[in-house]
Amino acid sequence: MVFFQQWLAMRRQRHPVLTVEGKWIWDSWYCRDDQGLWHAFFLQADRSLGNPELRHWNVTWGLATSPDLRKWTYRGTVFRPNKTPSFDDLTIWTGCVVRNDRKSWTLFYTGTSRAEEGKIHGSDALVAPI
C-alpha cells in the first residue's frame, strides 16, 4: 500500500490532477476561450454525503480554470438542478460545451426529474458567454 501511495504522489507531480477539498469530482469536459484560458466543467458532490454512490443524486456542476492545464483555480458551483418542476429538477448530469457561430458557448447536459423519480433522462442546452 505504501508503494502505491508513493507511486500515485509521484505520478500526480508529473500529471497534475484537479482536486477540490471536500468534493468528489468526475466526468469533466473542457473548452479554451479566446484569451487562451482553459475552462474545466465537471460533476461534483460533497464528500459529507458519506456514501459515494449518493453523489449521483446530489450532483452539481463545478468549474475550474487554468492557463496551462496544470495549475487550476476552482471557481465554485456554476450549475445545479432546477428548483421548479422541470425535466432537470432532480439531477443534472454530464454535458459538453461547444462554441457557436455567435462567439458564445452552448452547454449541453442531461437531467432527470422528481416527477419521474429519475427514471427518464431529458436533455437541454444553455447558451452562455465564457
N, C-alpha and C positions, 0 to 999 in steps of 0.2 A: 504494500500500500504506500509506503514512504517513497519508493521508486516512482510509482505512478504520479504522486503529488509533485515530486521534483521535475519529472518529465513534463507534466502539464504546465507548471510555472515557467519552465524554460521555453516551451512552445508558445505560450502567451506573450513572452517577451519579444519573440520574433514575429508572431502573428497575433497582434492585439485583438482581444475580444471585447465587444461592447457589453458592459455590465452596468446595472443600476442597483444601488443599495436598496434592499428590501423588496425587490421585484423579480418575478420570473419574466424572462424575455424569450420570445420565439417568433417564428415566421416574420421575416423582415423583407422590405423592398426599398429600393434606392432610386434617387434621381440627383442630378447635378444642375445647379442653377447657372444663370448667365455670368455670375461672378466667380464660378468655379467651386462654390461651396457644395459639399455633398449633404444630402438630407436622407436620413435613415428613418423610415417609419417601421414600426414593429408592434406586435401584440404584446401586451404586458398585463400582469395581475399582481396583486400584493401577496407576498410570501406569508403574511399574517393569516391567510386562509388556512395554512397548515397542510392540508392535503393538496398536492399538486394537480390532481385531477379536477379540482374545483375551479382551477384557473380558466377553463374553457367557458364557464358560465358566469364569470366575473371579470370579463376582459374589457380593456380599453386600448386605444392606440397611443403609443408613445412616439416621441420624435427626438432625434439627436442629430447634431450637425458636426461636420468635420471638414477641414481644409485638405486633408491628405489620406482619409480612410484609416488613420492610425490613432489620432487624438480626437476623442469625441466629447461634445458638450451636450448633456442631456437637457432638453427643452421642456420636458414635462408631458402631461397628458394633453393630446390635441383633439381627440375624438372619442366619444362614448356612446353607448346605446341611447336611443331616443327616450325622452321622458313621457311622451304622449303615445297613445296606442298607434302602432305602425308596424311594418314588416320587420323593423330592427329595434324594437323596444325591449328585447331580452338580451340579445348579444349582437356584437359586430365582430366580424372575423376578417381573415386575410384579404388583402387588397393588392392593388398595383397603382402605379402613378404613370401618367402619360402626358407628354407635352402636346398641347393642341395648337391649332393654327393661329389663335389669338394671343399666343405667348403667355398663356396661363396654363395651369395644370389641371388635369382631370384625375380624380382619385376614385377608383372603383373598389367596391367592397361587397361582402355578403353579410347578411344578418338573419336573425331569427326573431320570432315574436312570441310574446306571452300567450296570446290567444291560441296559438298552435302548439304551445308547450315546447317550442324549439324544434319541432319535428319537420318543419318545412323551411327551406332556405330561400331567401329572396336576395335580390341584388339591386344596387343603385350606383350612381356616380355623383360626385361633388366636383364642382369647378372652383378652384381656389388659386389665388396668387401664392407663389412660393418665393 
